[in-house]
C-alpha cells in the first residue's frame, strides 16, 4: 500500500513559483510571476536584457529573498533552507569566479574537495570536452572554454535541479551543440533544468516549455508550438523589378508589409495564399524569385514584445502583460494552449 507521504512526494513539483516579486530600490525586477516546473522537465526562461531572468534564477537559488510571493525548489524554501537546496542542485551563473593561475584540472580538484558525491575529475573534464585542456591555466582559456568549465563545476555532483544562466554564451557552434547534448544526457538521467538563453534556437532545440518574460512580467508560458499558435505562416519575396508596393495584392484579406524591398504576408492558410500570389504574378508577367515560406518563430514573438514594437507590428492581446492567456491555472500569467 502506498503511503500518503509517498503520493505527496510524487505530486510535488521540482520548482514552484507563486506571485513572485523582487525589487531593487525603486526598480521592480520581477513583478508577480507564477510558474512551475515538473520533475525531469526543461523550462527555458526567455526575455530581453533586463526582463528579470537572472534575478528569477538568483531567487530560486536563494541568493536573495523575495520581496513578496513564494519560491519552492524540491519542496524547500531556497532562502531559508539554502544549504539543503544547494546540496541537491547545480547552478551555472553568467560569470564564474575562477583563480586564473590554477589549471583546469586544479580548479575541478579544488571544487571536488567540498562537493559531496562529486564525480571523478576525469569524468567531469570529459563530460564538457575539456580533457585536452586539463593542464591549461584558466586565464588562458577562451570565453567559451570558461563556460564549459562553469558547466563542469555545476554538474560536479549530478544535480536533481540544474539552473543554467546563458550557458553557451561565447561558445562556437561545435561547442554549443556538444553542450546541448550534455544537457540532454543529464535530463535523460532525471535532472530537471531551468535555462535562460538569448539563443532562441537553443530554446527550440532543448525546451519542453518556454516562459517569456518582459520587464519583470510573464507574458507567455507553454510549449514552443503553443506559444507560436495563431501567429500564422510568413510568406516573403523580393519585390519584382518594376513593381511598387502599391501594386501588391490583398491575400486572404491581408496586406503585405514591405521593408527594404521585400514583401511579407502573414497568413493562416498557406496553399490558397500561394495560389493567389502566383496568379497575381502571372497576371503581371513577373516571377516571384526568392519566395520563402516559413512558420512563425520565437524571434517573431520577441519582435512583438511591447518594448520592441516595430512599425506595423502589434502584440496580440492574449500575450500582453496582465492579459488572461487561455488554458492555465496560474494566478497572474496563464499558460498559452494550442487551439
N, C-alpha and C positions, 0 to 999 in steps of 0.2 A: 504493500500500500504506500502511495506517495504522500509525503507529509505536506501540510500547508506551506511550511517554510521552503521546501524544495520547489513547489509550484511558484511561489513568490519570486524565488531567485531566477527561475527561467523567464518569468514575465518581465523582470527588471531590465530596463534598457541600459545600454552601455553608457550613454550620455543623455542627460535631460536638462534642458534649459527652459526656464519659465519666467516670462515677463522681465527679462534681464535688462538692467540699466547700469551704465557706468559713466561717471562724469569726471573730467579732468578740469578742475577750476570751473570756468564758465562754459567749457565745451563738453557737450554730452556725446561721447564717442559711440555708445551703444544705447539704443532707445527702445526698450521694451520688446526685445526679440524672444521668440519661443520656438524651440525645435527639439527633436530627439534623434538619437542615432541607435539603431538596433545592433546587437552583438554581431560582429562579422561584416558589418556594412562599411562602405566607404562613402562619406559625405564630403563634397567639395564646397568650401565657402568661397564665393566669388564676389568681387567688387572692385571698384577703382581705388586708388590711393586715398586713404582717409575714410574708407567705408566702415571701418570697425572690425576688420577681420582679425588682425593681430591682437587687438585688445580683447576680443572674444576668446582667442586661444589662451591668452595670459590669465583670464578669469577662470577658464576651465582647468588650468594647471595650478591655480591657487596662488599666483604671484601677486595678486591684489584682490581685495574683497569687492563684491558688487555694491554699487550704490543702492540698488533695490533689486528685487527678484531673487530667484534661487537657481543654483547650479548643482548638479549631481553627476559625478563620474564614478561608475561602478557602484552606485548607491551611496557614495561618500561625498561630503562637503569638501571640495578641494582646498579651500582656505583654512577651515577649522581642522581638517584632517589631512593636511598636505603631505606629511611624511608617508602616511598609508597609501595615498593616491600615487605618489611618485614611485613607490616600490612596485607598482603594478602597471605603470605607464611609461611611455617614452616621448621625448619632446625634441624636435629639431627646430631651433629658433632661426630667424633670418640671419643673425650674426652669431657665430660660435666664438667663445673665448678660448684661444689656444696660446700656449707658450711657443713662440716662433722658433726657438732654438732646439726644441725637442724634435725627434724624428716622429714619423707617423706611428711606427711600432711603439716607441716610448710613450707616446700620447695615449694609445689604446691600453698599454700595460698600466699606466697611471690610473686610468679610469677603472680598470678591472679590479684594482685594489680596494675600491669602496663600492663596488657593484656586486650585490649578492646574486649568485647564479649566473654570472657572466659567461658568455660563450668564449671558447679559446680565441686568442688574438689572431691566429692564422685564419680561423673561420670568419672572423669579423672583417679582416682585410679582403678575403676572397669574396665575401658577400657584396662588397661595394666596389670591387675591381681595383683595389689599391695594393695588391700583393707586390707588384713590381716597384712600388713607391715606399715600401716599408722603411727603408733606411734614409729616405729623403727628409730633410728638415721641413717643418710645417711652413716656415717662412718662404720656402722655395716652391710651394705648391701653387698651382693656378687657382683661380676663384672656383672653378668647377670641381677641382680635386678637393678643395677645402669643404665644399658642400657634401661631397661623398664621405669625407671623414666625419663631418657632422652626423650624417645618417648612420655611420657605423657605431658612433657613440650612443645615438638614440635607440638603437636596437641591440645594444650590447647584451642585455638580457631580452628575451623575446617578450615584448610588452603585450598586455591584454588590450590596451588602447594606445594608439600611436598618433601624436599630433605633429603634423608636418607643415611648417610655415615657409612657403615658397621654396620647396626642396630642390628644384632643379635650376634655380637662377644661376647663370654663369656656366652651365654645362653645355658642351657641344651636343649635337644630335645623337651621336652614338651613346654617350654617357647618359643622356636623358632617357633614351629608350631602355638602357640597362637598368636605370633606377626604377623606371616603371615596372619592369619585370620583377625587381626585388620587392616592390610594394605588392604586386600581385601574389608573389610567393608567401609573403607574410600574411596576407589576407587568407590565402588557402590554408594556412596553418591556424587560422582562427582570430587573427588580430583585427580589431576594429580600427578604422583610420578616419581621422578628421584632417582634411587637407585644405590649405589656402594656396591659390596659384593665380598668376596673371596669364598663364598659358592656357587659353581656352581649349585647345586641342588636348591638353593634359587632362582636364576635367572630363571631356567627352570620351577619352580613352579609358579612364580609370573609375569614374564615379558611378555608384548606384543611383545617387541623387545629388542634385546641386541646390545650394541655397544662395540666393543673390542678395547681397547687402548693398544698400545705397544710403550714405550719410547716416549710418547707425541703425537703419530700419531694415527689416527683412521684407523684400518686395516679391520674391517668388521662391517656392520650395517644391521640388518634385524631381522625377526623372528628367533627363535631358529631353526626351520625347514629349513629356507633359509640359515642360516649360516652353518648348517651341510650338506646342499645339496651337493652331489657329493663326499662325503667322504666315501661312501660305508658302508658295513657291516663287523664287525670284527668277525672272527671265530678263537677261541683259543682252544688248548688242550695240556695237558702234553705229552711230547714225550713218546711213548710206550717203555717198557723195551726192551733193546737190539737194538733199532732203533736210529741211529745217525741223526743229522741234514742233513747230506749229502744224506740221503735216502728219504727225504721228496719230494713229487711230485710237479710239476707245477700244479696250479689250475687256469683254465681260463687264462693261460698265466702269472700268478703271482707267485713269490717266497714267501716262508714263511720267516718271521723274527723270529729268535729264541733268547730268553733271559731266563736265569735261568731255562732251561729245558722245557720251554713252547713255542710252535709254534703258531704264529699268522699270519693269512691271512686277507687281506683287499680285499673284492670282491664287485662287483656291483650286481651280480645275485646269490642269496643265494642258491636256490634249486639245480642248476647244480653243484655248488661248493661242497655242502654237498654230493651229489651223487658221485662225483669224489673222495672225501676223503674217503667215506665209501668203495668204490670199491677198492681203493689203500690199505686200512686197511685189507679188506677181502683177497686180494691177498697175504698179508704178514702173514695172520692168527693172527692178533693182534686186540685188542679192543681200540677204541678211548674213553677211560674213561675220564670223566671230560670235555667233549667237551661243549663249550659255544658259543652262537651266540648272538651278540648284535649290535645295530646300533651305529653309531658314536655319541660321546657326546661332550659337551663343553670342557671337560677335554682333549679330543684328540686335539681340536683346540688349547688349551693352550700349549700343548706339541709341537705343530708345530710352535709356535712363534719363530722368529729368535733368540731371546736371550735365548731360552730354547731348541734349537735343540738337539735331541738325535741321536745317530748313527742309520742310516737307515731311518731317517725321513726327509722330505723336505716340506717346506711350499709351497702350490700351488701359482703360480704366481699371481692369482687373489686375493690373500689375503695379498700380501706383501705391506708394507708401500709405498704409492705413486702409487700403481697399480690401474688401472681402473676397479672397480668392476661393473658388469653389472646391469643396471636397476634403476639407481638413478639419481637425479637431483642435487646432491651435487657437489660443485666445486672441493673438494680435494679428500676425500674418498667417493666412491659411494656405494649405498646400494646393498647388495647381494640380488639377486632374485632367487627364485626356478626355476629350468629348467625342 
